Amino acid sequence: MTYMEPAINNNYQNLIDRLKEISYLNGVMSTIGWDQEVMMPAGAADARAQQISALAGVIHERMTDPGLGDCLAALKEEDSDSFDLLQACNIREAQRNFDLDTKVPKRLVMEMAELSSRGQHSWVKARKENKFAGFAPVLKQFLALKKEWAQCVFPEKDAYDANIEIFERGTSMADITPTFERLKAELIPFIQTIQERHYQPDTSFLQGTFPVDKQEALARKISQDIGFNFDQGRMDVSVHPFCGGSHPTDVRIKTRYKESDFIESLYAVIHETGHGIYEQGRMPGYQDLPVSESLTMGIHESQSLFWERMIAQSKPFCVHYFETIRTTFHDNLHRATVDSFYQAINTCKPDFIRVEADELTYPLHVILRYEIEKGLFDGSMLVDDLPEIWDTMMMKYLGIKPPTDTLGVLQDSHWSSGAFGYFPSYTLGAIYACQFYRTLLSEQPNIAKNIESGDFAPIKQWLNEKIHSQGTLYTPQELIQRVTGEALNPDYFIAYLKTKYNTIYQLDS
């Protein structure tokens, strides 16, 4: 979508100049955060924590500058009809951010930034040593800081709802809990039925040794094929798969590889590529302004899951890439067929690691974390009890117990940065993705043939137009209504999963 540059007045130009400077500084923060995870020597952890804290202080000063408040106040006095849709959005988003930021003391901002940096190092160390107790003090500190933060910015909200609001604006526990309870009621018995099924797809050819250099080359090829622009992005190795970067022209994918499992790394890259395509597809000409920013983490996650699950785990995708994959790993896959490969990558097998989970068990990983976060915030769960709580809930929902903290409560990086309220976005994103894909199929009936022939451009263009370029113009609720013609509906997600896995596991036969 292309927008014409609107006329601007002095107050609005002043606002734009301030917002761009903040965007540039945030870009620097993102870059040094990427460096911390990918390139930085371990011995620099303390110095980097101080650097991040200092920069966070500078950014907070810019975002809470009284001059910015005066500028917004002056714009509020002007005739609202004198601003077009994009200008009004920039003003609205700037005002919201200013209101949030001015309610938080600089001291608290710097404490959270420094703890986030130290928390990352503490989490990595605890994982390596398999000792949750080594990370527990950081988690306790973050809970205290995040509760204090919630009281500052949203005193009328429950503390956990306040944290959810940052990732999923307009969504609360009152919305999430009933949806998650329904998913539990539908998925737990369905997964159990599949596990008890005599027929199980053959996955033996996915076991063995898969050279990392070949994995990297294959992942890069497919990422580029589906639309990631490597002239404005890069791909590196880190502990945890992630997509970040300083700007839509500097998008950075981080992933990891295991010689014993090329599927995990390949689909992690495709997942992060979905995030990257969203970032690279943001509103042209406005990429340093709030109107161009991604909407919510749920919408962002819908784009990564759209490519990973709806496209890359589909039969047409397997048809297109099967020969390439079999040639790449011929010693392992020479006896496989398209059908056996499709079934093998879509098996349902409860496992310990969220990022390695299949799409049927994945929501239960998210629900577990959501319920733990709720418990931590309302006091019904204690940090020191989390390993035991985690193991108990894993047994209840997935029938397995992690043998170590590293494979259990320490597996995610989110809590090391205080990102409470983030986890629900993953499953909300899956529901969004399914509904978006259903609409795409209705508008482009030949989409399966396009995928089978390797023509992904129509899909990327549709997403660019319908979602990526819309920025923050609309609320998530308005966007899903505009794109699909109805409100978010989990029925499509449940029906999609049951239809797909009924077929794979021959439950109807």
Backbone torsions as a table, in degrees:
resi	resn	phi	psi	omega
1	MET	NA	132.8	-178.2
2	THR	-111.3	134.6	-180.0
3	TYR	-116.1	144.9	175.1
4	MET	-83.0	141.6	178.3
5	GLU	-66.8	117.4	-178.0
6	PRO	-79.2	162.1	174.5
7	ALA	-69.0	146.6	-178.1
8	ILE	-132.0	150.7	176.1
9	ASN	-103.6	178.4	-173.7
10	ASN	-64.4	-42.8	179.8
11	ASN	-63.0	-41.5	-179.5
12	TYR	-68.9	-39.1	177.7
13	GLN	-62.9	-39.1	176.9
14	ASN	-60.6	-43.9	178.2
15	LEU	-61.0	-47.2	-177.9
16	ILE	-60.9	-42.4	179.3
17	ASP	-61.4	-41.6	180.0
18	ARG	-67.6	-43.3	-178.7
19	LEU	-65.4	-37.0	178.7
20	LYS	-66.1	-41.5	178.5
21	GLU	-61.0	-42.3	177.8
22	ILE	-62.2	-40.9	178.5
23	SER	-61.9	-41.9	179.4
24	TYR	-63.1	-43.9	-179.7
25	LEU	-65.0	-39.3	176.5
26	ASN	-64.2	-32.7	176.2
27	GLY	-63.9	-40.0	176.4
28	VAL	-64.1	-43.1	178.6
29	MET	-59.4	-42.3	179.2
30	SER	-64.2	-38.6	-178.5
31	THR	-66.7	-43.7	-179.7
32	ILE	-73.5	-24.6	173.2
33	GLY	-68.8	-41.1	175.1
34	TRP	-61.2	-45.2	-179.8
35	ASP	-60.1	-37.9	-179.3
36	GLN	-61.1	-36.4	-176.9
37	GLU	-88.3	-22.8	-171.6
38	VAL	-111.4	-41.4	-168.1
39	MET	-119.5	-28.4	-169.6
40	MET	-65.5	135.9	174.3
41	PRO	-67.3	146.0	-175.9
42	ALA	-58.5	-32.2	-177.8
43	GLY	-68.0	-11.6	-178.3
44	ALA	-91.8	5.4	-172.6
45	ALA	-57.8	-46.4	-178.1
46	ASP	-65.7	-43.5	179.0
47	ALA	-62.9	-41.5	-179.5
48	ARG	-65.3	-36.8	177.5
49	ALA	-59.9	-42.0	178.7
50	GLN	-67.6	-39.4	178.0
51	GLN	-62.6	-45.1	-179.6
52	ILE	-64.9	-40.2	178.8
53	SER	-62.4	-43.9	-179.5
54	ALA	-64.2	-44.6	-179.6
55	LEU	-65.8	-38.8	177.0
56	ALA	-60.1	-37.1	177.7
57	GLY	-64.5	-42.8	178.5
58	VAL	-62.8	-45.9	-179.7
59	ILE	-62.1	-42.2	179.5
60	HIS	-62.4	-38.7	177.4
61	GLU	-61.7	-42.1	179.3
62	ARG	-65.7	-39.2	-175.5
63	MET	-77.0	-18.3	179.4
64	THR	-114.0	11.4	-179.7
65	ASP	-56.3	126.4	177.2
66	PRO	-54.8	-29.9	178.0
67	GLY	-62.8	-35.0	176.4
68	LEU	-67.5	-39.6	177.0
69	GLY	-63.5	-41.3	177.9
70	ASP	-62.9	-40.4	179.2
71	CYS	-62.3	-45.2	179.4
72	LEU	-65.5	-38.3	178.2
73	ALA	-63.3	-41.4	178.9
74	ALA	-64.5	-40.7	179.0
75	LEU	-65.8	-33.3	-179.9
76	LYS	-65.7	-29.0	-179.4
77	GLU	-77.6	-15.9	-177.6
78	GLU	-81.5	161.1	178.8
79	ASP	-64.0	119.1	-177.6
80	SER	-61.8	-25.5	-180.0
81	ASP	-70.5	-12.3	-179.3
82	SER	-81.4	-5.2	179.2
83	PHE	-109.6	137.8	177.3
84	ASP	-80.7	-176.8	-174.8
85	LEU	-59.8	-42.7	-177.7
86	LEU	-70.7	-43.3	178.2
87	GLN	-62.1	-45.0	179.9
88	ALA	-60.8	-37.6	178.8
89	CYS	-66.1	-45.1	178.1
90	ASN	-59.3	-42.2	179.7
91	ILE	-65.7	-45.2	-178.9
92	ARG	-61.5	-47.2	-178.8
93	GLU	-68.0	-38.6	178.1
94	ALA	-64.0	-40.4	179.2
95	GLN	-65.2	-43.2	179.2
96	ARG	-60.7	-47.7	-179.7
97	ASN	-63.9	-40.4	179.7
98	PHE	-64.5	-43.4	179.0
99	ASP	-60.9	-42.0	179.5
100	LEU	-66.7	-46.5	-173.9
101	ASP	-70.7	-34.1	-177.9
102	THR	-74.8	-13.4	178.2
103	LYS	-86.2	-8.8	-176.8
104	VAL	-107.0	122.9	178.2
105	PRO	-61.2	145.4	178.9
106	LYS	-58.2	-36.7	178.9
107	ARG	-57.2	-41.7	-179.1
108	LEU	-70.2	-38.8	177.6
109	VAL	-59.9	-46.2	-177.9
110	MET	-68.9	-37.4	177.8
111	GLU	-62.5	-43.2	-179.1
112	MET	-68.1	-38.2	179.9
113	ALA	-66.5	-43.7	179.8
114	GLU	-67.3	-40.3	178.9
115	LEU	-65.8	-34.4	177.5
116	SER	-62.3	-42.8	178.7
117	SER	-66.7	-47.1	178.1
118	ARG	-66.6	-33.5	-179.5
119	GLY	-64.0	-38.4	177.2
120	GLN	-60.5	-46.5	-179.9
121	HIS	-65.6	-41.4	-180.0
122	SER	-64.6	-40.8	179.7
123	TRP	-64.4	-46.1	179.7
124	VAL	-60.8	-42.4	-179.6
125	LYS	-65.8	-43.4	-179.8
126	ALA	-64.1	-39.5	177.0
127	ARG	-61.6	-45.9	-177.9
128	LYS	-62.2	-38.6	-177.0
129	GLU	-91.4	-4.8	-179.0
130	ASN	55.8	46.8	-178.5
131	LYS	-132.6	98.6	178.3
132	PHE	-61.2	-33.0	-178.7
133	ALA	-57.1	-28.8	179.0
134	GLY	-72.1	-21.9	-179.7
135	PHE	-100.0	-20.0	-175.3
136	ALA	-53.9	-41.7	179.9
137	PRO	-60.4	-37.7	177.4
138	VAL	-63.4	-44.2	-179.0
139	LEU	-63.1	-41.1	178.2
140	LYS	-63.5	-42.8	177.9
141	GLN	-61.4	-44.0	-178.6
142	PHE	-65.0	-39.7	177.5
143	LEU	-59.3	-44.8	179.4
144	ALA	-62.8	-45.1	-179.9
145	LEU	-65.8	-40.0	-177.8
146	LYS	-71.7	-30.6	174.0
147	LYS	-69.8	-40.0	176.9
148	GLU	-64.9	-42.6	177.9
149	TRP	-59.8	-44.7	-178.7
150	ALA	-61.1	-39.2	179.7
151	GLN	-67.1	-30.4	178.4
152	CYS	-71.4	-46.2	-168.8
153	VAL	-94.0	-35.9	-178.8
154	PHE	-133.7	66.4	-175.9
155	PRO	-61.0	-20.7	-179.2
156	GLU	-83.7	-10.4	-176.6
157	LYS	-101.3	155.9	165.7
158	ASP	-59.3	145.0	-174.8
159	ALA	-59.0	-38.7	-179.9
160	TYR	-71.9	-38.2	175.1
161	ASP	-60.0	-36.9	178.7
162	ALA	-62.9	-39.6	178.7
163	ASN	-70.9	-38.1	176.1
164	ILE	-61.0	-38.3	-176.5
165	GLU	-56.3	-32.3	-178.4
166	ILE	-68.2	-34.7	-178.0
167	PHE	-94.6	-35.9	-177.0
168	GLU	-129.8	78.6	-176.4
169	ARG	-55.7	131.1	178.1
170	GLY	84.6	3.6	-179.1
171	THR	-116.6	143.5	-177.9
172	SER	-140.1	177.4	176.9
173	MET	-58.4	-31.8	179.2
174	ALA	-63.2	-27.9	176.7
175	ASP	-86.6	-42.2	-171.2
176	ILE	-75.7	-45.4	-173.4
177	THR	-57.3	-48.2	179.1
178	PRO	-61.8	-37.7	178.6
179	THR	-64.6	-44.8	-179.5
180	PHE	-68.7	-35.2	176.3
181	GLU	-63.7	-38.6	178.3
182	ARG	-66.4	-42.1	177.8
183	LEU	-61.9	-42.1	177.4
184	LYS	-59.9	-44.9	-177.8
185	ALA	-62.8	-33.8	-178.0
186	GLU	-85.1	-42.5	-168.8
187	LEU	-85.5	-38.1	-177.2
188	ILE	-58.6	-50.5	178.4
189	PRO	-68.9	-31.5	179.3
190	PHE	-66.8	-42.7	177.4
191	ILE	-63.5	-40.5	178.8
192	GLN	-62.9	-40.3	177.3
193	THR	-60.7	-42.5	179.5
194	ILE	-64.6	-41.9	-179.0
195	GLN	-65.3	-29.1	179.7
196	GLU	-86.9	-6.7	-178.0
197	ARG	-68.5	135.3	179.7
198	HIS	-64.1	-41.4	-179.2
199	TYR	-78.0	126.9	175.2
200	GLN	-134.9	129.9	179.8
201	PRO	-57.9	148.4	177.8
202	ASP	-76.4	123.8	177.6
203	THR	-120.3	10.3	-173.8
204	SER	-60.9	-32.8	-177.5
205	PHE	-75.2	-7.7	175.5
206	LEU	-91.2	2.9	177.9
207	GLN	-105.7	146.5	-178.9
208	GLY	138.8	-152.3	179.8
209	THR	-116.1	126.5	-177.8
210	PHE	-124.9	106.0	-175.6
211	PRO	-51.2	133.5	-176.0
212	VAL	-62.8	-37.3	-178.9
213	ASP	-62.8	-36.3	177.4
214	LYS	-70.9	-37.1	176.3
215	GLN	-61.3	-45.3	-179.3
216	GLU	-61.5	-44.0	-179.2
217	ALA	-64.6	-43.3	179.5
218	LEU	-64.9	-44.8	-179.5
219	ALA	-62.3	-42.0	179.8
220	ARG	-65.0	-41.3	179.7
221	LYS	-60.9	-48.6	-177.2
222	ILE	-68.4	-38.8	176.7
223	SER	-57.9	-44.6	179.6
224	GLN	-69.8	-39.2	180.0
225	ASP	-58.2	-43.1	-174.8
226	ILE	-83.1	-7.6	168.4
227	GLY	134.1	1.6	178.3
228	PHE	-74.7	130.0	-177.3
229	ASN	-93.7	106.1	-177.7
230	PHE	-75.7	-8.2	171.4
231	ASP	-74.7	-17.4	178.7
232	GLN	-125.8	27.9	-179.6
233	GLY	-167.8	170.5	178.2
234	ARG	-150.5	169.2	-178.3
235	MET	-134.9	128.0	-178.0
236	ASP	-137.2	174.5	-178.0
237	VAL	-101.7	137.0	174.7
238	SER	-148.7	178.4	-178.5
239	VAL	-65.5	-38.5	-173.0
240	HIS	-126.8	131.0	176.4
241	PRO	-59.7	137.8	-177.7
242	PHE	-164.0	160.8	173.1
243	CYS	-130.2	126.0	179.4
244	GLY	-145.5	-143.9	-178.7
245	GLY	125.9	171.6	-173.8
246	SER	-96.1	-11.8	-169.9
247	HIS	-173.3	157.3	175.1
248	PRO	-58.1	-18.1	175.7
249	THR	-95.2	4.0	-179.4
250	ASP	-144.6	71.0	-176.5
251	VAL	-98.2	129.5	-172.4
252	ARG	-121.7	117.5	176.9
253	ILE	-93.6	131.4	174.1
254	LYS	-116.5	135.3	179.4
255	THR	-146.0	-179.2	178.8
256	ARG	-139.2	157.2	-177.8
257	TYR	-129.0	144.3	173.1
258	LYS	-127.0	129.3	-179.8
259	GLU	-59.7	-25.3	-175.5
260	SER	-88.3	-3.7	-174.2
261	ASP	-154.7	96.4	-179.2
262	PHE	-81.6	-22.4	-179.9
263	ILE	-65.2	-43.0	179.3
264	GLU	-57.3	-49.7	-177.0
265	SER	-68.6	-41.1	-178.4
266	LEU	-61.4	-47.4	-177.0
267	TYR	-77.1	-22.9	171.6
268	ALA	-65.6	-41.7	178.2
269	VAL	-64.8	-43.2	179.0
270	ILE	-62.2	-41.1	177.4
271	HIS	-58.9	-51.7	-179.1
272	GLU	-67.8	-28.9	175.0
273	THR	-62.2	-38.1	176.5
274	GLY	-59.0	-42.4	174.8
275	HIS	-62.1	-43.8	-177.4
276	GLY	-63.8	-40.5	178.3
277	ILE	-63.1	-37.9	175.6
278	TYR	-60.0	-50.4	-178.1
279	GLU	-62.3	-42.7	-179.5
280	GLN	-71.1	-18.1	-178.2
281	GLY	-96.8	9.3	-178.7
282	ARG	-64.1	162.2	-171.4
283	MET	-49.3	112.2	-179.4
284	PRO	-58.5	136.8	176.6
285	GLY	86.9	-9.5	-177.3
286	TYR	-129.9	24.1	-169.1
287	GLN	-71.1	-11.0	177.5
288	ASP	-104.8	13.6	-175.6
289	LEU	-123.2	155.7	-176.8
290	PRO	-56.9	-32.7	-177.1
291	VAL	-61.5	-24.9	-177.2
292	SER	-91.5	-9.5	-174.0
293	GLU	-69.3	158.6	177.0
294	SER	-64.5	155.0	-168.4
295	LEU	-78.0	-67.7	175.9
296	THR	-140.4	169.0	178.2
297	MET	-67.4	-30.6	176.9
298	GLY	-64.2	-42.8	177.0
299	ILE	-66.5	-41.1	178.4
300	HIS	-61.8	-44.7	-179.5
301	GLU	-66.0	-29.7	177.5
302	SER	-61.8	-31.2	-178.6
303	GLN	-76.1	-37.4	176.7
304	SER	-70.1	-40.6	179.5
305	LEU	-73.0	-29.9	176.1
306	PHE	-57.0	-48.7	-179.0
307	TRP	-74.6	-41.8	-177.0
308	GLU	-68.9	-49.1	-170.9
309	ARG	-95.4	-53.8	-174.0
310	MET	-70.2	-34.8	-177.7
311	ILE	-98.7	-61.0	-167.7
312	ALA	-74.3	-19.7	176.1
313	GLN	-99.9	12.7	179.1
314	SER	-86.0	160.3	178.9
315	LYS	-63.1	-44.6	179.3
316	PRO	-58.2	-38.5	178.4
317	PHE	-63.5	-43.1	177.9
318	CYS	-62.5	-39.5	178.2
319	VAL	-60.0	-44.7	-176.8
320	HIS	-66.6	-42.8	-172.2
321	TYR	-99.3	-2.4	-172.3
322	PHE	-59.0	-47.1	-177.7
323	GLU	-64.9	-37.9	177.0
324	THR	-62.4	-45.3	-179.7
325	ILE	-67.9	-42.7	-179.3
326	ARG	-65.5	-37.8	177.1
327	THR	-66.2	-39.6	-179.7
328	THR	-63.0	-40.8	-178.1
329	PHE	-122.7	56.4	-172.2
330	HIS	-61.6	-39.6	-178.2
331	ASP	-60.7	-29.2	-177.4
332	ASN	-92.7	-38.0	-169.4
333	LEU	-107.7	11.5	-172.0
334	HIS	-64.7	-22.4	179.3
335	ARG	-98.3	-4.1	-178.0
336	ALA	-76.8	158.5	174.6
337	THR	-121.6	170.2	176.8
338	VAL	-57.9	-45.3	-178.3
339	ASP	-63.4	-45.7	-178.7
340	SER	-67.5	-34.5	178.2
341	PHE	-67.1	-45.6	179.2
342	TYR	-58.2	-45.9	179.6
343	GLN	-66.7	-39.4	-177.1
344	ALA	-64.3	-38.3	-178.3
345	ILE	-81.4	-6.0	179.6
346	ASN	-117.0	21.5	177.7
347	THR	-69.5	153.0	176.2
348	CYS	-105.8	112.9	179.7
349	LYS	-144.7	107.4	178.0
350	PRO	-53.0	131.1	-178.5
351	ASP	-139.9	170.4	-173.3
352	PHE	-77.7	-33.1	-167.9
353	ILE	-96.6	124.4	-178.5
354	ARG	-58.4	-48.7	-173.9
355	VAL	-70.3	-11.3	177.2
356	GLU	-104.2	1.6	-174.6
357	ALA	-74.0	149.0	174.0
358	ASP	-74.2	166.7	-172.5
359	GLU	-69.2	-17.9	179.6
360	LEU	-82.7	-38.7	179.4
361	THR	-88.3	-19.6	-175.2
362	TYR	-54.1	-45.7	-178.9
363	PRO	-57.0	-31.3	-179.8
364	LEU	-71.3	-31.3	172.6
365	HIS	-61.8	-41.5	-179.0
366	VAL	-69.4	-44.8	-179.0
367	ILE	-60.9	-40.9	176.8
368	LEU	-55.8	-47.8	-178.2
369	ARG	-67.4	-40.0	177.9
370	TYR	-60.2	-45.7	-178.2
371	GLU	-68.6	-33.4	175.2
372	ILE	-66.8	-45.1	179.0
373	GLU	-61.3	-42.4	175.4
374	LYS	-56.1	-46.0	-178.7
375	GLY	-64.3	-38.7	178.6
376	LEU	-65.2	-38.5	-177.7
377	PHE	-78.1	-33.9	-180.0
378	ASP	-90.8	-1.3	175.0
379	GLY	85.9	2.0	179.9
380	SER	-79.2	-10.9	175.3
381	MET	-130.6	146.3	179.6
382	LEU	-112.3	145.7	-177.8
383	VAL	-55.6	-45.3	-176.4
384	ASP	-63.6	-20.5	-179.1
385	ASP	-91.7	-1.3	-170.9
386	LEU	-60.6	-41.0	178.6
387	PRO	-56.4	-43.6	-179.8
388	GLU	-69.6	-41.8	178.3
389	ILE	-61.2	-45.8	-179.7
390	TRP	-57.0	-50.2	-177.1
391	ASP	-62.3	-40.9	180.0
392	THR	-63.3	-43.4	-179.0
393	MET	-70.5	-35.0	175.9
394	MET	-61.9	-40.9	177.3
395	MET	-64.6	-41.6	-177.3
396	LYS	-67.0	-41.8	-173.7
397	TYR	-91.5	-35.9	-173.8
398	LEU	-123.7	-4.7	175.5
399	GLY	73.3	21.6	179.8
400	ILE	-136.3	154.9	179.6
401	LYS	-125.8	120.9	179.5
402	PRO	-59.8	135.4	-179.3
403	PRO	-77.1	-17.5	-177.4
404	THR	-142.0	161.9	173.7
405	ASP	-64.3	-35.8	-179.2
406	THR	-60.6	-38.2	178.2
407	LEU	-87.2	-1.3	-179.4
408	GLY	-120.2	-107.9	-170.5
409	VAL	-66.8	-17.9	-177.6
410	LEU	-98.3	7.8	-170.3
411	GLN	-75.3	-24.8	-175.6
412	ASP	-102.2	147.6	-179.9
413	SER	-87.9	-12.0	-169.9
414	HIS	-56.4	-45.7	-176.8
415	TRP	-69.6	-20.8	179.1
416	SER	-70.1	-17.6	176.6
417	SER	-112.0	7.1	178.9
418	GLY	74.8	24.5	-176.1
419	ALA	-84.4	60.4	175.9
420	PHE	-74.0	139.7	-178.7
421	GLY	93.7	-2.9	-178.7
422	TYR	-79.5	-40.4	-170.4
423	PHE	-55.8	-39.3	179.7
424	PRO	-56.8	-26.3	-178.4
425	SER	-58.8	-32.6	-177.1
426	TYR	-62.2	-46.6	-178.7
427	THR	-80.4	-34.3	171.7
428	LEU	-59.0	-38.8	177.8
429	GLY	-63.0	-37.4	178.5
430	ALA	-64.8	-38.2	178.4
431	ILE	-67.4	-44.5	175.5
432	TYR	-57.9	-48.0	-176.0
433	ALA	-58.3	-44.0	-178.7
434	CYS	-63.5	-41.2	-179.6
435	GLN	-70.6	-39.0	175.6
436	PHE	-62.0	-44.3	-178.0
437	TYR	-64.3	-38.0	177.3
438	ARG	-59.8	-40.2	178.3
439	THR	-69.3	-41.6	177.3
440	LEU	-57.7	-43.9	179.6
441	LEU	-61.8	-37.1	179.6
442	SER	-71.1	-29.5	-178.8
443	GLU	-91.0	-25.4	178.8
444	GLN	-130.8	80.2	-175.0
445	PRO	-60.3	-21.0	-178.6
446	ASN	-91.8	15.6	-172.3
447	ILE	-61.7	-36.1	-179.8
448	ALA	-63.1	-40.1	178.2
449	LYS	-66.6	-38.1	177.9
450	ASN	-62.6	-43.7	179.2
451	ILE	-62.9	-44.7	-177.8
452	GLU	-62.0	-31.2	179.4
453	SER	-90.4	-3.4	179.2
454	GLY	83.1	18.4	179.2
455	ASP	-96.6	92.2	-176.9
456	PHE	-95.6	-5.7	-176.0
457	ALA	-58.4	-43.4	179.7
458	PRO	-60.9	-34.0	178.5
459	ILE	-67.6	-49.9	-179.4
460	LYS	-60.5	-41.7	-179.7
461	GLN	-63.7	-40.5	179.3
462	TRP	-62.7	-45.4	179.2
463	LEU	-66.1	-42.2	177.2
464	ASN	-56.3	-45.9	-175.8
465	GLU	-73.7	-46.6	-171.8
466	LYS	-78.8	-31.2	-170.3
467	ILE	-126.4	-58.6	-170.3
468	HIS	-60.2	-44.3	-175.0
469	SER	-81.0	-3.4	-179.3
470	GLN	-82.3	-16.0	176.0
471	GLY	52.8	-130.8	-179.5
472	THR	-107.3	23.4	-179.4
473	LEU	-60.7	-32.6	-175.5
474	TYR	-127.3	158.1	173.0
475	THR	-72.4	162.0	176.2
476	PRO	-56.3	-38.2	179.7
477	GLN	-65.5	-40.1	177.7
478	GLU	-68.9	-38.9	-177.8
479	LEU	-64.8	-47.6	-178.9
480	ILE	-63.0	-34.8	177.3
481	GLN	-67.5	-42.7	-179.6
482	ARG	-66.5	-39.6	-175.3
483	VAL	-79.2	-42.5	-172.4
484	THR	-108.3	-13.4	179.3
485	GLY	86.7	4.3	177.6
486	GLU	-154.8	170.1	179.2
487	ALA	-72.4	167.5	178.5
488	LEU	-57.7	129.2	-172.0
489	ASN	-133.0	106.5	-178.3
490	PRO	-69.2	-11.6	179.0
491	ASP	-57.7	-38.2	-178.1
492	TYR	-66.4	-37.6	179.7
493	PHE	-65.6	-47.5	-179.6
494	ILE	-63.7	-44.0	-179.8
495	ALA	-64.3	-40.5	178.5
496	TYR	-59.7	-49.0	-178.5
497	LEU	-62.9	-44.7	-176.9
498	LYS	-68.8	-40.1	178.3
499	THR	-63.6	-47.4	-177.5
500	LYS	-63.3	-48.8	-174.0
501	TYR	-81.0	-22.4	169.7
502	ASN	-61.8	-39.8	-179.8
503	THR	-71.4	-48.8	-177.6
504	ILE	-60.0	-41.4	-177.0
505	TYR	-96.8	8.9	174.5
506	GLN	53.1	43.3	-178.6
507	LEU	-74.2	-19.1	-179.8
508	ASP	-89.1	-5.5	-177.1
509	SER	-93.1	NA	NA
